[in-house]
C-alpha cells in the first residue's frame, strides 16, 4: 500500500485525495505511510554481544584446555558458564575429552629400537610400501577399518 501511494504522485496531497485515487480508507493510507519494516526477532534477547562472543572464541582457541568457568571468570562475563559453552558450540568449538592412550613400556621401546636398527639400511622404495597407521584407525568404507 505504501508503494502505491507514492507511485500515484500523492506527495503534497491529503489523505482524502489519495483515498479517492487508490480506493481505500484514509486510516489505511495513514498506517501505510507510518509503517517501517522491522527486523524479525524471535526468542529471548541475547545476553552476550558479538564482541563478547569473539572474545570467548579467541580465548578458547588460544587455550584449548581451558574450561567455560575459567573463560567466564577471566573475561568477567555477566553470563552463566552454560551460555559460554553455547557460544563455543555456535563457533564450532565443541568440548572433547582427549583419548587416553596407554604409555609405552620398556619392552615396547626395545622392540621399536630393534626394528629401527634392523631396517636402517632400507631404500626409500621399500619404505613407500609400508602403511603407517600410528595407532589410528583408517576407515575408508563403512565396516572396513585398518589399524
Secondary structure as GFF3:
##gff-version 3
##sequence-region A 1 147
A	DSSP	alpha_helix	2	7	.	.	.	ID=ss1
A	DSSP	alpha_helix	15	22	.	.	.	ID=ss2
A	DSSP	alpha_helix	26	34	.	.	.	ID=ss3
A	DSSP	alpha_helix	50	62	.	.	.	ID=ss4
A	DSSP	alpha_helix	68	75	.	.	.	ID=ss5
A	DSSP	alpha_helix	81	90	.	.	.	ID=ss6
A	DSSP	alpha_helix	106	118	.	.	.	ID=ss7
A	DSSP	alpha_helix	124	128	.	.	.	ID=ss8
A	DSSP	beta_strand	138	141	.	.	.	ID=ss9
A	DSSP	beta_strand	144	146	.	.	.	ID=ss10
###
